[in-house]
Amino acid sequence: MSAGPAALDVDGLLTRTPTVRRRLDLTRPVPRPLLTECLRIALHAPNGANRQNWRFLIIDDPRTKAGIARHYKATSDAYLAATPPGAMSERAVAGVRYLADHLHRVPALVLAAVHGRLPHDAPLAQQSGFFGSVYPALWSFMLAARSRGLGSALTTVHLAREREVAELVGIPADEVTQIALLAVGHITGGPDFRPTPRRPLDEVLSWNRWQH
C-alpha cells in the first residue's frame, strides 16, 4: 500500500471519508500509479451477477478537464438555481460552487460508465441493478484513495450534459451510459477529518414494519 495518512482502522476509514471539495490540493498532481492502485482495489467491489460491466476513464489532460469543467459549471449553476432556498446548507452550497469553479484544476477526474443503455421505461429492479452495480466500486475507490492520503468528491451533476461530455472524451453515447464522476486530489490542511455528521440511527431505522 502506498504511504498515506496516519493509519485508520476500518471503522475510522468508513466514518471519516467525506466528500472533499474545498480541501482538494489543486496544485499537486496525483501520480497515475496511485490512481490505478485505487482502481485495482475498487474492482473487487460486489456488482450485479458479477458481470463487471463497469468501465472507468481517468482524465488528467488539462484541455480535456477544461472542456468537462465548462459543461460541469453550466449544469452546476442550473442545479443550484433550481434548488429551493434552505434545501441545502450554506456550507454545502459553497462546496458545490467551489468545485464547479475549480473542476478544471482538479488533478484527476475518474468517470465511471457502464456498457449499454436502459430504456426509459425500464422496470425499477432493472434500473437499480444497472446503476447500483457501479456505486460499490466508486465507494471502494474513495476508501482506497482516503487511505492513501487522497480526497474525492462523487458527483452526477454533469450528466445533464452527458452527450456533450461523451463527445468530448470519445464515449459512444448510444452504447455506453455514464454513471458518475469522481474529482480526486491530495488533501490540504492535514489528513484528519472528524466523523461525518449524520442523523441519529433511531431517526432512520425501523424494525419489521416501516415507521418513517
C-alpha positions in Angstrom: 0.0 0.0 0.0 1.2 3.5 -0.8 2.1 5.8 2.1 -0.9 7.7 3.3 -2.2 9.4 6.4 -2.0 8.1 9.9 -3.4 4.6 9.8 -7.2 4.4 10.4 -8.9 1.2 11.4 -11.8 0.0 9.3 -14.4 1.8 11.3 -12.4 5.0 11.2 -12.0 4.8 7.4 -15.7 4.2 6.9 -16.8 7.1 9.1 -14.1 9.6 8.1 -14.2 9.5 4.3 -16.2 12.6 3.5 -16.9 14.3 0.2 -13.9 16.6 -0.3 -14.3 19.7 -2.5 -12.6 22.7 -1.0 -9.7 20.8 0.5 -8.6 19.2 -2.7 -5.0 20.3 -3.5 -5.3 21.9 -6.9 -1.5 22.3 -7.3 -0.2 18.8 -6.6 -0.5 16.2 -9.3 -1.7 12.7 -8.4 0.6 10.0 -9.9 -1.1 7.7 -12.3 0.2 4.6 -10.4 -1.6 5.8 -7.3 -4.9 6.2 -9.2 -4.6 2.8 -10.8 -3.8 1.2 -7.4 -7.0 2.5 -6.0 -9.0 1.3 -9.1 -7.5 -2.2 -8.8 -8.9 -2.4 -5.3 -12.2 -0.9 -6.4 -12.6 -3.7 -9.0 -13.1 -6.2 -6.1 -16.4 -4.5 -5.2 -19.6 -6.5 -5.5 -21.7 -6.0 -8.6 -24.8 -7.5 -10.2 -24.3 -11.1 -11.4 -20.6 -10.4 -11.3 -20.9 -9.0 -14.8 -18.2 -6.4 -14.1 -19.8 -4.3 -16.8 -18.3 -1.1 -15.5 -15.7 0.9 -17.3 -13.5 3.7 -15.9 -11.9 6.7 -17.7 -9.2 8.6 -15.8 -8.9 12.2 -17.1 -5.7 14.2 -16.3 -5.2 16.0 -19.5 -5.7 19.8 -18.8 -7.5 20.6 -22.0 -10.0 17.7 -21.6 -10.6 18.6 -18.0 -11.2 22.2 -19.0 -13.8 21.0 -21.5 -15.6 18.8 -19.0 -15.4 21.7 -16.5 -17.2 24.0 -18.8 -20.2 21.6 -19.1 -20.0 20.9 -15.3 -20.1 24.6 -14.4 -23.2 25.2 -16.6 -25.1 22.2 -15.2 -24.0 23.0 -11.6 -25.2 26.6 -11.9 -28.5 25.4 -13.2 -28.8 22.8 -10.5 -28.2 25.4 -7.7 -30.6 27.9 -9.3 -33.3 25.3 -9.3 -32.6 24.2 -5.7 -35.2 25.7 -3.3 -33.9 28.0 -0.6 -33.0 26.1 2.5 -32.9 22.7 0.8 -29.1 22.7 1.1 -26.9 24.2 3.9 -24.8 27.2 3.1 -21.8 25.1 3.6 -22.9 22.5 1.1 -23.8 25.2 -1.5 -20.4 26.8 -1.0 -18.7 23.4 -1.6 -20.7 22.8 -4.8 -19.9 26.2 -6.1 -16.2 25.8 -5.3 -16.0 22.5 -7.1 -17.8 23.9 -10.2 -15.5 26.9 -10.3 -12.3 24.8 -9.9 -13.0 21.5 -11.6 -10.6 22.3 -14.4 -7.8 22.5 -11.8 -8.6 19.2 -10.0 -5.6 16.9 -10.6 -7.7 13.9 -11.8 -11.2 13.0 -12.8 -12.5 9.5 -12.8 -15.5 8.9 -15.0 -17.5 5.7 -14.3 -19.6 4.2 -17.0 -21.5 1.0 -18.0 -21.9 -0.7 -21.3 -25.5 -0.5 -22.5 -28.4 1.9 -22.1 -31.6 1.3 -20.3 -35.0 2.1 -22.0 -36.8 5.0 -20.4 -39.5 2.6 -19.1 -37.1 0.0 -17.6 -38.5 -1.7 -14.5 -37.3 -0.4 -11.2 -35.4 -3.6 -10.4 -33.5 -3.3 -13.7 -32.7 0.4 -13.1 -31.5 -0.4 -9.6 -29.2 -3.2 -10.7 -27.9 -1.2 -13.7 -26.8 1.8 -11.7 -26.3 0.2 -8.3 -23.7 -2.3 -9.7 -21.2 0.6 -10.1 -21.6 2.5 -6.9 -19.9 0.0 -4.6 -16.8 0.2 -6.8 -16.9 4.0 -6.6 -17.2 3.9 -2.8 -14.3 1.4 -2.7 -12.2 3.7 -4.8 -13.0 6.6 -2.4 -12.0 4.5 0.6 -8.8 3.3 -1.0 -8.0 6.9 -2.0 -8.7 8.1 1.5 -6.3 5.5 3.0 -3.6 6.9 0.7 -3.9 10.5 1.5 -6.3 11.4 -1.3 -9.7 13.1 -1.1 -12.5 12.7 -3.6 -15.9 14.1 -4.4 -18.5 12.0 -6.2 -20.9 13.9 -8.4 -23.5 13.3 -11.1 -24.2 16.9 -12.0 -22.5 16.7 -15.4 -25.0 14.0 -16.5 -27.4 16.8 -17.6 -24.9 17.2 -20.5 -23.9 13.5 -20.8 -23.9 13.6 -24.6 -21.7 16.6 -24.8 -19.2 15.1 -22.3 -19.3 11.8 -24.2 -18.4 13.5 -27.4 -15.6 15.3 -25.7 -13.9 12.1 -24.5 -14.9 9.8 -27.3 -17.6 7.7 -25.5 -20.1 6.2 -27.9 -23.2 7.6 -26.1 -25.7 5.3 -27.7 -23.8 2.3 -26.4 -22.4 3.4 -23.1 -24.1 5.1 -20.1 -22.1 7.4 -17.8 -22.9 6.9 -14.1 -20.9 9.4 -12.1 -17.7 11.5 -11.9 -15.1 11.5 -9.1 -12.9 14.5 -8.6 -9.6 13.3 -7.0 -6.7 15.1 -5.4 -4.4 15.2 -2.5 -5.9 16.7 0.7 -4.8 20.1 2.0 -4.8 21.1 5.7 -3.8 17.8 7.1 -5.2 14.3 6.6 -7.5 14.1 9.6 -11.3 14.5 9.3 -13.9 14.4 12.0 -16.5 11.6 11.6 -19.0 12.7 9.0 -22.2 14.2 10.7 -25.2 12.1 10.3 -28.7 11.8 11.7 -29.1 9.6 14.7 -29.7 6.0 13.8 -33.2 6.0 15.5 -34.4 8.6 13.0 -33.7 6.3 10.0 -34.1 2.8 11.4 -37.3 0.7 11.6 -37.7 -2.9 12.6 -40.1 -5.3 10.8 -42.6 -2.5 9.8 -42.0 0.9 8.2 -42.2 3.6 10.8 -40.9 6.7 8.9 
